[in-house]
């Protein structure tokens, strides 16, 4: 039996920068991952592109974790940043 995805990373461009959201398609997307390490690696790639990112665990995984935009860089680069 394969392990279920337990982490998500939601990402996209900041809506305040869009002039016409309808013309540009979806503003946010989400990918799921089996491990926190995989989620962090993906989040780093998206951050490098200048997009906004949030992450967390999927229900019913416990303990529930939500990493907001103000914490995402600290989480993604944990151990690499002072």
PDB file of N, CA, C and O in Angstrom:
ATOM      1  N   UNK A   1       0.835  -1.178   0.000  1.00  0.00           N
ATOM      2  CA  UNK A   1       0.000   0.000   0.000  1.00  0.00           C
ATOM      3  C   UNK A   1       0.884   1.247   0.000  1.00  0.00           C
ATOM      4  O   UNK A   1       1.862   1.313   0.746  1.00  0.00           O
ATOM      5  N   UNK A   2       0.549   2.233  -0.828  1.00  0.00           N
ATOM      6  CA  UNK A   2       1.372   3.432  -0.910  1.00  0.00           C
ATOM      7  C   UNK A   2       0.971   4.450   0.154  1.00  0.00           C
ATOM      8  O   UNK A   2      -0.180   4.517   0.586  1.00  0.00           O
ATOM      9  N   UNK A   3       1.949   5.226   0.553  1.00  0.00           N
ATOM     10  CA  UNK A   3       1.716   6.258   1.556  1.00  0.00           C
ATOM     11  C   UNK A   3       0.910   7.402   0.936  1.00  0.00           C
ATOM     12  O   UNK A   3       1.171   7.816  -0.194  1.00  0.00           O
ATOM     13  N   UNK A   4      -0.061   7.901   1.679  1.00  0.00           N
ATOM     14  CA  UNK A   4      -0.897   9.014   1.200  1.00  0.00           C
ATOM     15  C   UNK A   4      -0.136  10.327   1.295  1.00  0.00           C
ATOM     16  O   UNK A   4       0.764  10.476   2.122  1.00  0.00           O
ATOM     17  N   UNK A   5      -0.502  11.271   0.448  1.00  0.00           N
ATOM     18  CA  UNK A   5       0.054  12.613   0.545  1.00  0.00           C
ATOM     19  C   UNK A   5      -0.424  13.249   1.844  1.00  0.00           C
ATOM     20  O   UNK A   5      -1.600  13.151   2.193  1.00  0.00           O
ATOM     21  N   UNK A   6       0.491  13.901   2.557  1.00  0.00           N
ATOM     22  CA  UNK A   6       0.099  14.528   3.820  1.00  0.00           C
ATOM     23  C   UNK A   6       0.429  16.020   3.868  1.00  0.00           C
ATOM     24  O   UNK A   6      -0.002  16.705   4.795  1.00  0.00           O
ATOM     25  N   UNK A   7       1.177  16.540   2.902  1.00  0.00           N
ATOM     26  CA  UNK A   7       1.531  17.957   2.853  1.00  0.00           C
ATOM     27  C   UNK A   7       0.979  18.596   1.594  1.00  0.00           C
ATOM     28  O   UNK A   7       0.846  17.936   0.563  1.00  0.00           O
ATOM     29  N   UNK A   8       0.654  19.888   1.675  1.00  0.00           N
ATOM     30  CA  UNK A   8       0.256  20.645   0.488  1.00  0.00           C
ATOM     31  C   UNK A   8       1.089  21.916   0.412  1.00  0.00           C
ATOM     32  O   UNK A   8       1.561  22.430   1.425  1.00  0.00           O
ATOM     33  N   UNK A   9       1.258  22.404  -0.794  1.00  0.00           N
ATOM     34  CA  UNK A   9       1.856  23.715  -1.033  1.00  0.00           C
ATOM     35  C   UNK A   9       0.919  24.433  -1.992  1.00  0.00           C
ATOM     36  O   UNK A   9       0.689  23.971  -3.109  1.00  0.00           O
ATOM     37  N   UNK A  10       0.382  25.559  -1.554  1.00  0.00           N
ATOM     38  CA  UNK A  10      -0.479  26.397  -2.391  1.00  0.00           C
ATOM     39  C   UNK A  10       0.361  27.576  -2.856  1.00  0.00           C
ATOM     40  O   UNK A  10       1.117  28.150  -2.072  1.00  0.00           O
ATOM     41  N   UNK A  11       0.232  27.939  -4.121  1.00  0.00           N
ATOM     42  CA  UNK A  11       1.103  28.977  -4.660  1.00  0.00           C
ATOM     43  C   UNK A  11       0.398  29.731  -5.780  1.00  0.00           C
ATOM     44  O   UNK A  11      -0.578  29.257  -6.361  1.00  0.00           O
ATOM     45  N   UNK A  12       0.911  30.896  -6.058  1.00  0.00           N
ATOM     46  CA  UNK A  12       0.362  31.701  -7.146  1.00  0.00           C
ATOM     47  C   UNK A  12       0.890  33.115  -7.075  1.00  0.00           C
ATOM     48  O   UNK A  12       1.702  33.464  -6.218  1.00  0.00           O
ATOM     49  N   UNK A  13       0.407  33.907  -7.993  1.00  0.00           N
ATOM     50  CA  UNK A  13       0.793  35.309  -8.035  1.00  0.00           C
ATOM     51  C   UNK A  13      -0.119  36.093  -7.114  1.00  0.00           C
ATOM     52  O   UNK A  13      -1.278  35.729  -6.910  1.00  0.00           O
ATOM     53  N   UNK A  14       0.402  37.152  -6.569  1.00  0.00           N
ATOM     54  CA  UNK A  14      -0.365  38.023  -5.686  1.00  0.00           C
ATOM     55  C   UNK A  14      -1.476  38.687  -6.497  1.00  0.00           C
ATOM     56  O   UNK A  14      -1.205  39.303  -7.528  1.00  0.00           O
ATOM     57  N   UNK A  15      -2.709  38.568  -6.044  1.00  0.00           N
ATOM     58  CA  UNK A  15      -3.844  39.151  -6.771  1.00  0.00           C
ATOM     59  C   UNK A  15      -3.726  40.648  -6.943  1.00  0.00           C
ATOM     60  O   UNK A  15      -4.227  41.189  -7.929  1.00  0.00           O
ATOM     61  N   UNK A  16      -3.095  41.322  -6.037  1.00  0.00           N
ATOM     62  CA  UNK A  16      -3.008  42.777  -6.145  1.00  0.00           C
ATOM     63  C   UNK A  16      -2.154  43.201  -7.339  1.00  0.00           C
ATOM     64  O   UNK A  16      -2.228  44.345  -7.786  1.00  0.00           O
ATOM     65  N   UNK A  17      -1.344  42.274  -7.851  1.00  0.00           N
ATOM     66  CA  UNK A  17      -0.516  42.594  -9.015  1.00  0.00           C
ATOM     67  C   UNK A  17      -1.237  42.331 -10.331  1.00  0.00           C
ATOM     68  O   UNK A  17      -0.776  42.771 -11.384  1.00  0.00           O
ATOM     69  N   UNK A  18      -2.348  41.628 -10.286  1.00  0.00           N
ATOM     70  CA  UNK A  18      -3.091  41.297 -11.496  1.00  0.00           C
ATOM     71  C   UNK A  18      -4.004  42.456 -11.874  1.00  0.00           C
ATOM     72  O   UNK A  18      -4.651  43.046 -11.009  1.00  0.00           O
ATOM     73  N   UNK A  19      -4.060  42.784 -13.162  1.00  0.00           N
ATOM     74  CA  UNK A  19      -4.974  43.823 -13.603  1.00  0.00           C
ATOM     75  C   UNK A  19      -6.304  43.209 -14.039  1.00  0.00           C
ATOM     76  O   UNK A  19      -7.355  43.820 -13.846  1.00  0.00           O
ATOM     77  N   UNK A  20      -6.273  42.022 -14.619  1.00  0.00           N
ATOM     78  CA  UNK A  20      -7.499  41.342 -15.032  1.00  0.00           C
ATOM     79  C   UNK A  20      -7.332  39.852 -14.797  1.00  0.00           C
ATOM     80  O   UNK A  20      -6.792  39.144 -15.647  1.00  0.00           O
ATOM     81  N   UNK A  21      -7.794  39.367 -13.641  1.00  0.00           N
ATOM     82  CA  UNK A  21      -7.631  37.971 -13.257  1.00  0.00           C
ATOM     83  C   UNK A  21      -8.296  37.048 -14.274  1.00  0.00           C
ATOM     84  O   UNK A  21      -7.774  35.968 -14.546  1.00  0.00           O
ATOM     85  N   UNK A  22      -9.422  37.442 -14.836  1.00  0.00           N
ATOM     86  CA  UNK A  22     -10.135  36.582 -15.793  1.00  0.00           C
ATOM     87  C   UNK A  22      -9.291  36.292 -17.031  1.00  0.00           C
ATOM     88  O   UNK A  22      -9.393  35.209 -17.608  1.00  0.00           O
ATOM     89  N   UNK A  23      -8.478  37.227 -17.436  1.00  0.00           N
ATOM     90  CA  UNK A  23      -7.678  37.054 -18.642  1.00  0.00           C
ATOM     91  C   UNK A  23      -6.434  36.201 -18.410  1.00  0.00           C
ATOM     92  O   UNK A  23      -5.826  35.718 -19.366  1.00  0.00           O
ATOM     93  N   UNK A  24      -6.056  36.014 -17.164  1.00  0.00           N
ATOM     94  CA  UNK A  24      -4.812  35.302 -16.878  1.00  0.00           C
ATOM     95  C   UNK A  24      -5.019  33.895 -16.357  1.00  0.00           C
ATOM     96  O   UNK A  24      -4.040  33.187 -16.123  1.00  0.00           O
ATOM     97  N   UNK A  25      -6.249  33.464 -16.166  1.00  0.00           N
ATOM     98  CA  UNK A  25      -6.502  32.113 -15.672  1.00  0.00           C
ATOM     99  C   UNK A  25      -6.429  32.041 -14.164  1.00  0.00           C
ATOM    100  O   UNK A  25      -6.531  33.061 -13.483  1.00  0.00           O
ATOM    101  N   UNK A  26      -6.251  30.834 -13.635  1.00  0.00           N
ATOM    102  CA  UNK A  26      -6.248  30.655 -12.173  1.00  0.00           C
ATOM    103  C   UNK A  26      -5.136  31.446 -11.507  1.00  0.00           C
ATOM    104  O   UNK A  26      -4.035  31.576 -12.042  1.00  0.00           O
ATOM    105  N   UNK A  27      -5.443  31.966 -10.342  1.00  0.00           N
ATOM    106  CA  UNK A  27      -4.461  32.756  -9.606  1.00  0.00           C
ATOM    107  C   UNK A  27      -3.660  31.858  -8.671  1.00  0.00           C
ATOM    108  O   UNK A  27      -2.471  32.101  -8.465  1.00  0.00           O
ATOM    109  N   UNK A  28      -4.286  30.813  -8.094  1.00  0.00           N
ATOM    110  CA  UNK A  28      -3.609  29.927  -7.145  1.00  0.00           C
ATOM    111  C   UNK A  28      -3.706  28.482  -7.620  1.00  0.00           C
ATOM    112  O   UNK A  28      -4.677  28.081  -8.261  1.00  0.00           O
ATOM    113  N   UNK A  29      -2.684  27.722  -7.291  1.00  0.00           N
ATOM    114  CA  UNK A  29      -2.659  26.290  -7.560  1.00  0.00           C
ATOM    115  C   UNK A  29      -2.173  25.588  -6.307  1.00  0.00           C
ATOM    116  O   UNK A  29      -1.581  26.216  -5.429  1.00  0.00           O
ATOM    117  N   UNK A  30      -2.418  24.295  -6.220  1.00  0.00           N
ATOM    118  CA  UNK A  30      -1.984  23.509  -5.069  1.00  0.00           C
ATOM    119  C   UNK A  30      -1.404  22.189  -5.540  1.00  0.00           C
ATOM    120  O   UNK A  30      -1.936  21.554  -6.450  1.00  0.00           O
ATOM    121  N   UNK A  31      -0.309  21.782  -4.914  1.00  0.00           N
ATOM    122  CA  UNK A  31       0.279  20.452  -5.129  1.00  0.00           C
ATOM    123  C   UNK A  31       0.386  19.762  -3.794  1.00  0.00           C
ATOM    124  O   UNK A  31       0.571  20.409  -2.763  1.00  0.00           O
ATOM    125  N   UNK A  32       0.269  18.436  -3.809  1.00  0.00           N
ATOM    126  CA  UNK A  32       0.386  17.664  -2.567  1.00  0.00           C
ATOM    127  C   UNK A  32       1.638  16.789  -2.615  1.00  0.00           C
ATOM    128  O   UNK A  32       2.140  16.439  -3.683  1.00  0.00           O
ATOM    129  N   UNK A  33       2.127  16.445  -1.405  1.00  0.00           N
ATOM    130  CA  UNK A  33       3.389  15.722  -1.273  1.00  0.00           C
ATOM    131  C   UNK A  33       3.299  14.688  -0.163  1.00  0.00           C
ATOM    132  O   UNK A  33       2.511  14.826   0.772  1.00  0.00           O
ATOM    133  N   UNK A  34       4.107  13.668  -0.278  1.00  0.00           N
ATOM    134  CA  UNK A  34       4.153  12.599   0.716  1.00  0.00           C
ATOM    135  C   UNK A  34       5.002  12.958   1.929  1.00  0.00           C
ATOM    136  O   UNK A  34       4.822  12.388   3.005  1.00  0.00           O
ATOM    137  N   UNK A  35       5.926  13.903   1.761  1.00  0.00           N
ATOM    138  CA  UNK A  35       6.808  14.253   2.879  1.00  0.00           C
ATOM    139  C   UNK A  35       6.983  15.762   2.987  1.00  0.00           C
ATOM    140  O   UNK A  35       6.804  16.498   2.017  1.00  0.00           O
ATOM    141  N   UNK A  36       7.336  16.201   4.183  1.00  0.00           N
ATOM    142  CA  UNK A  36       7.611  17.614   4.409  1.00  0.00           C
ATOM    143  C   UNK A  36       8.829  18.063   3.608  1.00  0.00           C
ATOM    144  O   UNK A  36       8.862  19.188   3.111  1.00  0.00           O
ATOM    145  N   UNK A  37       9.825  17.194   3.479  1.00  0.00           N
ATOM    146  CA  UNK A  37      11.031  17.543   2.715  1.00  0.00           C
ATOM    147  C   UNK A  37      10.693  17.829   1.258  1.00  0.00           C
ATOM    148  O   UNK A  37      11.212  18.783   0.677  1.00  0.00           O
ATOM    149  N   UNK A  38       9.829  17.012   0.663  1.00  0.00           N
ATOM    150  CA  UNK A  38       9.414  17.243  -0.727  1.00  0.00           C
ATOM    151  C   UNK A  38       8.639  18.550  -0.852  1.00  0.00           C
ATOM    152  O   UNK A  38       8.830  19.302  -1.808  1.00  0.00           O
ATOM    153  N   UNK A  39       7.763  18.819   0.116  1.00  0.00           N
ATOM    154  CA  UNK A  39       6.984  20.060   0.099  1.00  0.00           C
ATOM    155  C   UNK A  39       7.911  21.273   0.217  1.00  0.00           C
ATOM    156  O   UNK A  39       7.718  22.272  -0.476  1.00  0.00           O
ATOM    157  N   UNK A  40       8.909  21.186   1.087  1.00  0.00           N
ATOM    158  CA  UNK A  40       9.851  22.292   1.259  1.00  0.00           C
ATOM    159  C   UNK A  40      10.653  22.534  -0.023  1.00  0.00           C
ATOM    160  O   UNK A  40      10.856  23.679  -0.426  1.00  0.00           O
ATOM    161  N   UNK A  41      11.103  21.466  -0.650  1.00  0.00           N
ATOM    162  CA  UNK A  41      11.888  21.607  -1.885  1.00  0.00           C
ATOM    163  C   UNK A  41      11.062  22.309  -2.965  1.00  0.00           C
ATOM    164  O   UNK A  41      11.571  23.179  -3.672  1.00  0.00           O
ATOM    165  N   UNK A  42       9.800  21.932  -3.088  1.00  0.00           N
ATOM    166  CA  UNK A  42       8.932  22.565  -4.079  1.00  0.00           C
ATOM    167  C   UNK A  42       8.674  24.024  -3.701  1.00  0.00           C
ATOM    168  O   UNK A  42       8.713  24.901  -4.564  1.00  0.00           O
ATOM    169  N   UNK A  43       8.414  24.288  -2.428  1.00  0.00           N
ATOM    170  CA  UNK A  43       8.160  25.659  -1.977  1.00  0.00           C
ATOM    171  C   UNK A  43       9.353  26.566  -2.297  1.00  0.00           C
ATOM    172  O   UNK A  43       9.163  27.714  -2.697  1.00  0.00           O
ATOM    173  N   UNK A  44      10.561  26.067  -2.126  1.00  0.00           N
ATOM    174  CA  UNK A  44      11.763  26.854  -2.442  1.00  0.00           C
ATOM    175  C   UNK A  44      11.787  27.230  -3.918  1.00  0.00           C
ATOM    176  O   UNK A  44      12.129  28.360  -4.266  1.00  0.00           O
ATOM    177  N   UNK A  45      11.425  26.290  -4.785  1.00  0.00           N
ATOM    178  CA  UNK A  45      11.395  26.572  -6.229  1.00  0.00           C
ATOM    179  C   UNK A  45      10.385  27.671  -6.545  1.00  0.00           C
ATOM    180  O   UNK A  45      10.663  28.566  -7.343  1.00  0.00           O
ATOM    181  N   UNK A  46       9.224  27.601  -5.923  1.00  0.00           N
ATOM    182  CA  UNK A  46       8.174  28.581  -6.185  1.00  0.00           C
ATOM    183  C   UNK A  46       8.556  29.946  -5.608  1.00  0.00           C
ATOM    184  O   UNK A  46       8.322  30.975  -6.242  1.00  0.00           O
ATOM    185  N   UNK A  47       9.140  29.957  -4.411  1.00  0.00           N
ATOM    186  CA  UNK A  47       9.599  31.215  -3.824  1.00  0.00           C
ATOM    187  C   UNK A  47      10.635  31.887  -4.719  1.00  0.00           C
ATOM    188  O   UNK A  47      10.634  33.110  -4.855  1.00  0.00           O
ATOM    189  N   UNK A  48      11.509  31.105  -5.324  1.00  0.00           N
ATOM    190  CA  UNK A  48      12.541  31.647  -6.208  1.00  0.00           C
ATOM    191  C   UNK A  48      11.943  32.315  -7.440  1.00  0.00           C
ATOM    192  O   UNK A  48      12.578  33.168  -8.061  1.00  0.00           O
ATOM    193  N   UNK A  49      10.719  31.923  -7.792  1.00  0.00           N
ATOM    194  CA  UNK A  49      10.022  32.528  -8.932  1.00  0.00           C
ATOM    195  C   UNK A  49       9.249  33.784  -8.531  1.00  0.00           C
ATOM    196  O   UNK A  49       8.620  34.429  -9.370  1.00  0.00           O
ATOM    197  N   UNK A  50       9.301  34.122  -7.242  1.00  0.00           N
ATOM    198  CA  UNK A  50       8.646  35.332  -6.771  1.00  0.00           C
ATOM    199  C   UNK A  50       7.159  35.197  -6.501  1.00  0.00           C
ATOM    200  O   UNK A  50       6.466  36.204  -6.354  1.00  0.00           O
ATOM    201  N   UNK A  51       6.661  33.985  -6.434  1.00  0.00           N
ATOM    202  CA  UNK A  51       5.238  33.784  -6.168  1.00  0.00           C
ATOM    203  C   UNK A  51       4.981  33.730  -4.670  1.00  0.00           C
ATOM    204  O   UNK A  51       5.896  33.506  -3.878  1.00  0.00           O
ATOM    205  N   UNK A  52       3.723  33.937  -4.292  1.00  0.00           N
ATOM    206  CA  UNK A  52       3.344  33.786  -2.890  1.00  0.00           C
ATOM    207  C   UNK A  52       3.074  32.305  -2.631  1.00  0.00           C
ATOM    208  O   UNK A  52       2.564  31.593  -3.496  1.00  0.00           O
ATOM    209  N   UNK A  53       3.424  31.855  -1.428  1.00  0.00           N
ATOM    210  CA  UNK A  53       3.345  30.438  -1.085  1.00  0.00           C
ATOM    211  C   UNK A  53       2.798  30.275   0.326  1.00  0.00           C
ATOM    212  O   UNK A  53       3.130  31.047   1.225  1.00  0.00           O
ATOM    213  N   UNK A  54       1.956  29.262   0.508  1.00  0.00           N
ATOM    214  CA  UNK A  54       1.541  28.796   1.832  1.00  0.00           C
ATOM    215  C   UNK A  54       1.652  27.274   1.805  1.00  0.00           C
ATOM    216  O   UNK A  54       1.704  26.671   0.733  1.00  0.00           O
ATOM    217  N   UNK A  55       1.688  26.662   2.970  1.00  0.00           N
ATOM    218  CA  UNK A  55       1.826  25.210   3.035  1.00  0.00           C
ATOM    219  C   UNK A  55       1.181  24.688   4.310  1.00  0.00           C
ATOM    220  O   UNK A  55       0.798  25.460   5.189  1.00  0.00           O
ATOM    221  N   UNK A  56       1.068  23.384   4.396  1.00  0.00           N
ATOM    222  CA  UNK A  56       0.540  22.776   5.607  1.00  0.00           C
ATOM    223  C   UNK A  56       0.250  21.307   5.403  1.00  0.00           C
ATOM    224  O   UNK A  56       0.535  20.732   4.353  1.00  0.00           O
ATOM    225  N   UNK A  57      -0.327  20.713   6.436  1.00  0.00           N
ATOM    226  CA  UNK A  57      -0.685  19.303   6.374  1.00  0.00           C
ATOM    227  C   UNK A  57      -2.144  19.163   5.961  1.00  0.00           C
ATOM    228  O   UNK A  57      -2.979  20.024   6.238  1.00  0.00           O
ATOM    229  N   UNK A  58      -2.420  18.062   5.294  1.00  0.00           N
ATOM    230  CA  UNK A  58      -3.778  17.758   4.852  1.00  0.00           C
ATOM    231  C   UNK A  58      -4.538  17.027   5.956  1.00  0.00           C
ATOM    232  O   UNK A  58      -3.947  16.276   6.732  1.00  0.00           O
ATOM    233  N   UNK A  59      -5.822  17.246   6.022  1.00  0.00           N
ATOM    234  CA  UNK A  59      -6.663  16.482   6.957  1.00  0.00           C
ATOM    235  C   UNK A  59      -6.699  15.039   6.508  1.00  0.00           C
ATOM    236  O   UNK A  59      -6.722  14.811   5.299  1.00  0.00           O
ATOM    237  N   UNK A  60      -6.707  14.068   7.357  1.00  0.00           N
ATOM    238  CA  UNK A  60      -6.792  14.137   8.810  1.00  0.00           C
ATOM    239  C   UNK A  60      -5.438  14.040   9.498  1.00  0.00           C
ATOM    240  O   UNK A  60      -5.381  13.675  10.672  1.00  0.00           O
ATOM    241  N   UNK A  61      -4.349  14.355   8.806  1.00  0.00           N
ATOM    242  CA  UNK A  61      -3.015  14.226   9.402  1.00  0.00           C
ATOM    243  C   UNK A  61      -2.907  15.073  10.664  1.00  0.00           C
ATOM    244  O   UNK A  61      -3.333  16.228  10.691  1.00  0.00           O
ATOM    245  N   UNK A  62      -2.335  14.488  11.697  1.00  0.00           N
ATOM    246  CA  UNK A  62      -2.132  15.177  12.968  1.00  0.00           C
ATOM    247  C   UNK A  62      -0.659  15.105  13.344  1.00  0.00           C
ATOM    248  O   UNK A  62      -0.049  14.070  13.073  1.00  0.00           O
ATOM    249  N   UNK A  63      -0.056  16.078  13.925  1.00  0.00           N
ATOM    250  CA  UNK A  63      -0.683  17.346  14.293  1.00  0.00           C
ATOM    251  C   UNK A  63      -0.858  18.236  13.060  1.00  0.00           C
ATOM    252  O   UNK A  63      -0.033  18.219  12.146  1.00  0.00           O
ATOM    253  N   UNK A  64      -1.930  19.001  13.053  1.00  0.00           N
ATOM    254  CA  UNK A  64      -2.223  19.914  11.956  1.00  0.00           C
ATOM    255  C   UNK A  64      -1.187  21.031  11.952  1.00  0.00           C
ATOM    256  O   UNK A  64      -0.884  21.623  12.988  1.00  0.00           O
ATOM    257  N   UNK A  65      -0.652  21.306  10.772  1.00  0.00           N
ATOM    258  CA  UNK A  65       0.315  22.395  10.633  1.00  0.00           C
ATOM    259  C   UNK A  65      -0.118  23.287   9.484  1.00  0.00           C
ATOM    260  O   UNK A  65      -0.485  22.803   8.414  1.00  0.00           O
ATOM    261  N   UNK A  66      -0.073  24.585   9.710  1.00  0.00           N
ATOM    262  CA  UNK A  66      -0.373  25.570   8.676  1.00  0.00           C
ATOM    263  C   UNK A  66       0.773  26.568   8.668  1.00  0.00           C
ATOM    264  O   UNK A  66       1.083  27.179   9.691  1.00  0.00           O
ATOM    265  N   UNK A  67       1.399  26.729   7.513  1.00  0.00           N
ATOM    266  CA  UNK A  67       2.510  27.659   7.384  1.00  0.00           C
ATOM    267  C   UNK A  67       2.045  28.793   6.478  1.00  0.00           C
ATOM    268  O   UNK A  67       1.884  28.614   5.270  1.00  0.00           O
ATOM    269  N   UNK A  68       1.833  29.956   7.075  1.00  0.00           N
ATOM    270  CA  UNK A  68       1.342  31.115   6.333  1.00  0.00           C
ATOM    271  C   UNK A  68       2.456  31.824   5.578  1.00  0.00           C
ATOM    272  O   UNK A  68       3.634  31.491   5.708  1.00  0.00           O
ATOM    273  N   UNK A  69       2.057  32.794   4.799  1.00  0.00           N
ATOM    274  CA  UNK A  69       2.996  33.536   3.982  1.00  0.00           C
ATOM    275  C   UNK A  69       4.107  34.215   4.767  1.00  0.00           C
ATOM    276  O   UNK A  69       5.231  34.333   4.279  1.00  0.00           O
ATOM    277  N   UNK A  70       3.799  34.663   5.985  1.00  0.00           N
ATOM    278  CA  UNK A  70       4.817  35.343   6.779  1.00  0.00           C
ATOM    279  C   UNK A  70       5.838  34.383   7.379  1.00  0.00           C
ATOM    280  O   UNK A  70       6.896  34.815   7.836  1.00  0.00           O
ATOM    281  N   UNK A  71       5.534  33.086   7.383  1.00  0.00           N
ATOM    282  CA  UNK A  71       6.425  32.084   7.974  1.00  0.00           C
ATOM    283  C   UNK A  71       7.060  31.157   6.936  1.00  0.00           C
ATOM    284  O   UNK A  71       7.928  30.352   7.276  1.00  0.00           O
ATOM    285  N   UNK A  72       6.641  31.263   5.694  1.00  0.00           N
ATOM    286  CA  UNK A  72       7.004  30.256   4.693  1.00  0.00           C
ATOM    287  C   UNK A  72       8.509  30.196   4.430  1.00  0.00           C
ATOM    288  O   UNK A  72       9.055  29.101   4.291  1.00  0.00           O
ATOM    289  N   UNK A  73       9.187  31.328   4.358  1.00  0.00           N
ATOM    290  CA  UNK A  73      10.628  31.287   4.091  1.00  0.00           C
ATOM    291  C   UNK A  73      11.383  30.651   5.248  1.00  0.00           C
ATOM    292  O   UNK A  73      12.307  29.866   5.032  1.00  0.00           O
ATOM    293  N   UNK A  74      10.998  30.981   6.468  1.00  0.00           N
ATOM    294  CA  UNK A  74      11.640  30.382   7.646  1.00  0.00           C
ATOM    295  C   UNK A  74      11.451  28.867   7.629  1.00  0.00           C
ATOM    296  O   UNK A  74      12.388  28.122   7.914  1.00  0.00           O
ATOM    297  N   UNK A  75      10.249  28.408   7.298  1.00  0.00           N
ATOM    298  CA  UNK A  75       9.947  26.970   7.236  1.00  0.00           C
ATOM    299  C   UNK A  75      10.722  26.301   6.102  1.00  0.00           C
ATOM    300  O   UNK A  75      11.363  25.271   6.313  1.00  0.00           O
ATOM    301  N   UNK A  76      10.668  26.879   4.906  1.00  0.00           N
ATOM    302  CA  UNK A  76      11.290  26.264   3.737  1.00  0.00           C
ATOM    303  C   UNK A  76      12.814  26.175   3.870  1.00  0.00           C
ATOM    304  O   UNK A  76      13.431  25.215   3.408  1.00  0.00           O
ATOM    305  N   UNK A  77      13.392  27.159   4.489  1.00  0.00           N
ATOM    306  CA  UNK A  77      14.851  27.212   4.613  1.00  0.00           C
ATOM    307  C   UNK A  77      15.330  26.889   6.022  1.00  0.00           C
ATOM    308  O   UNK A  77      16.441  27.266   6.394  1.00  0.00           O
ATOM    309  N   UNK A  78      14.519  26.203   6.808  1.00  0.00           N
ATOM    310  CA  UNK A  78      14.897  25.849   8.180  1.00  0.00           C
ATOM    311  C   UNK A  78      16.252  25.157   8.179  1.00  0.00           C
ATOM    312  O   UNK A  78      16.487  24.226   7.408  1.00  0.00           O
ATOM    313  N   UNK A  79      17.133  25.619   9.044  1.00  0.00           N
ATOM    314  CA  UNK A  79      18.476  25.055   9.130  1.00  0.00           C
ATOM    315  C   UNK A  79      19.464  25.748   8.216  1.00  0.00           C
ATOM    316  O   UNK A  79      20.675  25.602   8.381  1.00  0.00           O
ATOM    317  N   UNK A  80      18.952  26.508   7.243  1.00  0.00           N
ATOM    318  CA  UNK A  80      19.832  27.212   6.318  1.00  0.00           C
ATOM    319  C   UNK A  80      19.893  28.707   6.600  1.00  0.00           C
ATOM    320  O   UNK A  80      20.816  29.396   6.166  1.00  0.00           O
ATOM    321  N   UNK A  81      18.876  29.208   7.350  1.00  0.00           N
ATOM    322  CA  UNK A  81      18.813  30.638   7.667  1.00  0.00           C
ATOM    323  C   UNK A  81      19.071  30.817   9.166  1.00  0.00           C
ATOM    324  O   UNK A  81      18.711  29.949   9.962  1.00  0.00           O
ATOM    325  N   UNK A  82      19.686  31.926   9.552  1.00  0.00           N
ATOM    326  CA  UNK A  82      19.913  32.190  10.989  1.00  0.00           C
ATOM    327  C   UNK A  82      18.608  32.480  11.707  1.00  0.00           C
ATOM    328  O   UNK A  82      18.607  32.724  12.913  1.00  0.00           O
TER     329      UNK A  82
END
